[in-house]
Amino acid sequence: MRKRSRPALADALFLAVAFVWVGMLAGVSFVATPVKFTAPGLSLPVALEVGRVTFHLFSRIEWALAAALLLASIPGISRARVALAVLVAVVVTVQASWLLPALDARVAVVVADNPLPASYHHTAYAIAEAAKLLLLAVAGGSSLWALAHSRR
């Protein structure tokens, strides 16, 4: 029987964090947010305020998930696992430090009943969400593969 280079618990934790995060991210960013704007009784300023509050709370949750993913990547020092965790953390950092504040400023203007022309911030945020989803799916998939092949 061959000896594992990483603890199975670390693979399982990494897998759990990555896939729980995928589910939360898909639910918040790709289901709830677009649907909110189709609700006939919800005005644009109210929908934007709800979105602002939702994404700020979710951003704090993502910081905790990023920390957990980074910690779970340490045992055994799998370069691929560390790289994926770091890339996800970089995306979270860019969103929290640059994109969310820029989008907040735009929401404040729209809520004050001053229309704004389109900007690239929303598109950049959506692209970052999609990239994060892909990175997390690959991270979780790689851990699933590692767990499945550890028993051979």
C-alpha positions as CSV (number, residue, x, y, z in Angstrom):
1,M,0.0,0.0,0.0
2,R,1.5,3.3,-1.0
3,K,1.8,6.2,1.5
4,R,-0.2,9.3,0.8
5,S,1.7,12.5,0.3
6,R,-1.2,14.6,1.6
7,P,-3.7,13.8,4.3
8,A,-7.1,12.7,3.0
9,L,-8.7,15.0,5.5
10,A,-7.0,18.0,3.8
11,D,-8.3,16.8,0.4
12,A,-11.8,16.4,1.8
13,L,-11.8,19.8,3.5
14,F,-10.5,21.5,0.3
15,L,-13.2,19.7,-1.7
16,A,-16.0,20.7,0.8
17,V,-15.0,24.3,0.9
18,A,-14.6,24.6,-2.9
19,F,-17.9,22.9,-3.7
20,V,-19.9,24.7,-0.9
21,W,-18.5,28.0,-2.2
22,V,-19.4,27.0,-5.8
23,G,-23.0,26.4,-4.7
24,M,-23.2,29.6,-2.7
25,L,-21.6,31.6,-5.6
26,A,-23.9,30.1,-8.2
27,G,-27.0,30.8,-6.0
28,V,-26.1,34.4,-5.1
29,S,-24.5,35.6,-8.3
30,F,-26.1,33.6,-11.1
31,V,-29.6,32.9,-9.8
32,A,-30.8,35.3,-7.1
33,T,-29.2,38.4,-8.5
34,P,-30.5,38.3,-12.0
35,V,-34.0,37.1,-10.8
36,K,-34.2,40.1,-8.5
37,F,-34.3,42.4,-11.4
38,T,-37.2,40.6,-13.0
39,A,-39.5,41.0,-10.0
40,P,-42.3,43.4,-11.1
41,G,-42.9,44.9,-7.7
42,L,-39.2,45.7,-7.0
43,S,-38.0,49.1,-8.2
44,L,-34.5,49.5,-9.6
45,P,-33.2,51.5,-6.6
46,V,-34.6,49.0,-4.1
47,A,-33.1,46.0,-6.2
48,L,-29.8,47.8,-6.3
49,E,-29.8,48.4,-2.5
50,V,-30.7,44.8,-1.9
51,G,-27.9,43.7,-4.2
52,R,-25.4,46.1,-2.5
53,V,-26.2,44.6,0.9
54,T,-26.2,41.1,-0.3
55,F,-22.8,41.4,-2.1
56,H,-21.2,43.1,0.9
57,L,-22.3,40.3,3.2
58,F,-21.3,37.6,0.7
59,S,-17.9,39.3,0.3
60,R,-17.3,38.9,4.0
61,I,-18.3,35.2,3.8
62,E,-16.0,34.8,0.8
63,W,-13.0,36.1,2.8
64,A,-13.7,33.3,5.4
65,L,-14.0,30.8,2.6
66,A,-10.8,32.0,0.9
67,A,-9.0,31.6,4.2
68,A,-10.3,28.1,4.7
69,L,-9.4,27.2,1.2
70,L,-5.9,28.5,1.6
71,L,-5.5,26.7,5.0
72,A,-6.8,23.5,3.4
73,S,-4.2,23.8,0.6
74,I,-1.2,23.8,2.9
75,P,-1.0,20.2,4.1
76,G,1.2,18.3,1.6
77,I,1.9,21.5,-0.3
78,S,0.3,20.6,-3.6
79,R,1.4,23.4,-5.9
80,A,-1.7,23.2,-8.0
81,R,-4.0,23.3,-5.0
82,V,-2.0,26.3,-3.5
83,A,-2.1,28.1,-6.9
84,L,-5.8,27.6,-7.3
85,A,-6.5,28.9,-3.7
86,V,-4.2,31.9,-4.3
87,L,-5.9,32.7,-7.6
88,V,-9.3,32.6,-6.0
89,A,-8.1,34.8,-3.1
90,V,-6.7,37.3,-5.6
91,V,-10.1,37.5,-7.4
92,V,-11.9,38.0,-4.0
93,T,-9.3,40.7,-3.2
94,V,-9.8,42.6,-6.5
95,Q,-13.6,42.4,-6.1
96,A,-13.6,43.6,-2.5
97,S,-11.0,46.3,-2.9
98,W,-11.8,47.8,-6.3
99,L,-15.0,46.5,-8.0
100,L,-17.4,46.6,-5.0
101,P,-16.4,50.2,-4.0
102,A,-16.8,51.3,-7.6
103,L,-20.2,49.6,-7.9
104,D,-21.3,51.0,-4.5
105,A,-20.6,54.6,-5.7
106,R,-22.7,53.9,-8.8
107,V,-25.5,52.5,-6.7
108,A,-25.5,55.5,-4.5
109,V,-25.9,57.8,-7.6
110,V,-28.7,55.7,-9.1
111,V,-30.6,55.4,-5.7
112,A,-30.4,59.3,-5.5
113,D,-32.3,59.3,-8.8
114,N,-29.5,60.3,-11.0
115,P,-29.1,57.9,-14.0
116,L,-25.7,56.9,-15.1
117,P,-24.3,55.7,-18.4
118,A,-23.2,52.1,-18.5
119,S,-19.7,51.3,-17.2
120,Y,-17.3,48.4,-17.4
121,H,-17.4,47.7,-13.6
122,H,-20.5,45.5,-13.7
123,T,-19.1,43.5,-16.6
124,A,-15.8,43.1,-14.9
125,Y,-17.5,41.9,-11.7
126,A,-19.5,39.4,-13.6
127,I,-16.4,38.1,-15.4
128,A,-14.6,37.9,-12.0
129,E,-17.5,35.9,-10.6
130,A,-17.4,33.5,-13.6
131,A,-13.6,33.1,-13.3
132,K,-14.0,32.4,-9.5
133,L,-16.7,29.8,-10.2
134,L,-14.5,28.1,-12.8
135,L,-11.4,28.2,-10.5
136,L,-13.4,26.8,-7.6
137,A,-14.9,24.0,-9.8
138,V,-11.5,23.0,-11.0
139,A,-10.1,23.2,-7.4
140,G,-13.0,21.0,-6.1
141,G,-12.7,18.6,-9.0
142,S,-8.9,18.2,-8.4
143,S,-9.5,17.3,-4.8
144,L,-12.3,14.9,-5.7
145,W,-9.9,13.2,-8.2
146,A,-7.2,13.1,-5.5
147,L,-9.5,11.5,-3.0
148,A,-10.8,9.0,-5.6
149,H,-7.3,7.9,-6.5
150,S,-5.9,7.8,-3.0
151,R,-7.7,4.5,-2.3
152,R,-6.0,2.7,-5.1
